[in-house]
């Protein structure tokens, strides 16, 4: 029996692993992910989006913009 909840796409699994490691690197460097997000507030919108899309795999520009908006980066 196959589970519907299992991620089967190899690229998605690799992205999950990469993003988890990137998250760890960020928290080691900045102290917390929240502090990392705070550091993005000093940048213009395009730069903040570019940093997220370069550091993390698979979030395209629209998803990065949506995420920054949802966490209060833009009021």
Secondary structure, DSSP 4 states (H G I P E B T S, - for coil): ---TTS---HHHHHHHHHHHHHHHHHHHHHSSHHHHHHHHTTS-HHHHHHHHHHHSSS--HHHHHHHHHHTTS--
